[in-house]
Amino acid sequence: MIFMNSIFVIGAGFSKPAGLPLGDDLFPLILEKAKITGAYENILQKDIDHYLNYYYVINGEKTEESEINFEEFMSYLDIEHFLQLKGSDTFSSDGNRSQLIIKNYIAQILHEKISNMGDDDYVLYESFADKLEPYDTIISFNYDTILENSFERLGIPYRLFLDRFDSVGPYTASPAKENTEVVLLKMHGSIDWFDVGKYESSYKIHRQGSHFILPEHPIFSNRNLFQPEKIINGPYPRNSTLNNIYRVRNLEKFIEMKTILASPLILSPSISKIVYLNPLKEFWYSFNTIGRIHNMGVIGFSLQDHDEYVKQALYGLINAFQNYDTSYISEKKELKFVDYRKTRAEIQDITNRYSFVDWKKTKLYTKGFTKISVNKLFE
């Protein structure tokens, strides 16, 4: 059983006050950049046209590019790539051209917004970060790095993986005796993460040839430039897929390359994103057996209907928090929801999405993520 002090689940509404776009706002921004650079005419337009034709045949009605549901379009691309429906035209094991381009534009858009944040923009996030304690856990569904930046600005120790160990053996691991870190789990990846797994497999294959040529990768073929660091540090099980995930600090250098040979490790905003979850699956470990939690909040996470795997996991987590008796360990607070909801219909929408929540044991704050709601979360 995993023990934590407080757990906060955060979604796009958490980053909205910093000016970062919500999911529905991303696609027009991506298309705008693609049309400026020529990536639209050369690559994206063909896949968009194929999708529009597919949509018309399946649904019996036409839709325009401006009306495309971004998540449904990304799901179309994900399924096409995962099943290799293009056969020999499948671009790479990391994705086809359009998938990689879109993820790189997502990284660029978010990175540009974050780079333009000033001290005043960080006040809200630093007020939240400063209230966190060791063992507190943030379950983030965001790609951005606002929280990491806030921790580092304040000098708050944090880690990007669940457990820290003092030692690891072939069959057992010894948990760390002292822990001063906040835990940040980025369930859908991060704009500054890259997976070395495919590169290392390619490297081994190249080594078997009579003439060794270093395989090409924007990050891992240029380690001196990017100096990638593992997101895990210290003793850790060798069989963990997290060993393959590296973080880069100078993401702008990657963005400047305008490459489609690789993209950051982010799960596409897709209905079918679970098929690409394997590198990050460890973050979901023991969700249904999390024990001592005395405080829990959900901030700006709308819980889309099609994300059934997320709903199932959050059901287990929230059910454990609201209904398991832990009074013998610590006093438990009410579950808190922070979201921006203006009308009764919008409030009803969030309660319907979280139908498994006992709303009699829950406080709902509908003014969005603000300094006031930060204080409410820790009351």
C-alpha positions, 0 to 999 in steps of 0.5 A, a space after each residue: 500500500 502506498 502512503 501519501 499526505 495529500 494528492 492533487 489531480 491537475 488538468 488544463 484548467 490549472 495552467 489556464 491562468 498562465 495563458 496556456 491554451 486548453 485542448 480545444 484551442 490547440 488545433 487552430 494554433 497548430 494549423 496556423 504554425 503549420 501553414 506558415 512553415 509549409 508543413 501543412 501543404 507538404 504533410 498535414 493537409 493530405 492526412 486532414 483530407 483523408 480524415 474528412 473523407 473518412 468522416 463523410 463516408 462514416 457519418 454521412 455528412 460533411 465537416 470542414 477543417 475548421 470544425 474537426 474535433 482535434 481528439 477524434 482526428 488524433 485518434 484517427 492518426 493514432 489507430 492508423 499508425 498503431 495498426 500500421 494501416 499504411 504498411 511500408 509507408 509507416 514513417 517510424 515506430 514513434 509515429 507517422 509524419 503528421 503525428 510527430 509534427 503535431 506533437 512538436 508544434 504542441 511542444 513549441 506552442 507551450 514552450 513559447 507561452 512558458 518562456 514568456 511568463 514573468 515573475 507575476 505569472 508565477 506568483 499563483 503557481 509558487 503559492 501552490 507549490 510553497 504549500 506542498 509538503 514531502 510525500 505530497 503527490 501531484 498527478 498531472 495530465 498536463 504536458 507543460 513545465 510550469 510546476 517544475 519551474 515553480 519548484 526550481 524557482 523556490 528551491 523545493 525538492 521534487 522528483 518525477 517518479 513514484 518511489 525512491 529507493 536506498 538500494 535495489 537488488 535483483 528481486 527486492 528494493 529497499 525504500 528510502 528511509 528519508 524523503 524530502 521531495 514532492 512527487 510530480 507524476 506526469 501521466 501523459 508525458 512532458 514537452 521536455 521528455 524524450 524516449 531513448 528506447 527506439 534509438 538504443 534498439 537502432 544503435 544495437 542493430 547498427 552495431 551488428 553491421 559491417 560498417 557501423 554508422 551512428 543512428 540519427 536522432 536529434 537528441 541522442 545523437 547530439 548528447 553534448 548539445 542537449 545533455 539529456 538527463 534521466 527523469 529517475 535518479 538514484 537506485 532504481 529497478 533495471 526493468 523499469 521503462 522509466 529508465 528510457 525517459 530523458 529530460 532536456 533543459 534546452 528544449 528551444 534548441 530542439 524546436 529550432 531544428 524543425 525536425 520530424 525525426 523525433 518528438 517529445 514523449 507526450 501522449 497525443 490528445 487522442 481518444 485512443 491515447 491508451 495504446 501509447 501508454 506503455 512507457 508511462 504505465 508505471 505511474 498508474 501502479 497501485 492506484 487502487 491501493 493508495 492508503 493514508 491521504 488526509 487531503 485531496 483536490 482536483 484542479 481544472 481536470 474535466 475528465 473527458 467521457 472517452 478517457 475510460 482508463 482515467 475514469 476507472 483509475 480516478 474512481 478507485 483513488 477518489 473512492 478510497 479517499 472518500 470511503 476508507 476509514 483512516 481516522 486511526 492514522 490521520 484526520 481526513 479533509 473533504 474532497 475539493 474540486 476547483 474548476 471554472 464553471 459559470 452556469 448551473 448547466 456547467 456545474 451540472 456537467 462537472 458533477 455528471 462527469 464525476 458521477 462516482 464522487 460523493 458530492 455531499 462530502 465534497 466542496 466545489 469551487 467554481 471560480 477557477 484556479 486562483 489564489 483564493 482557491 489555492 488557500 481553499 485547497 489546503 484549508 
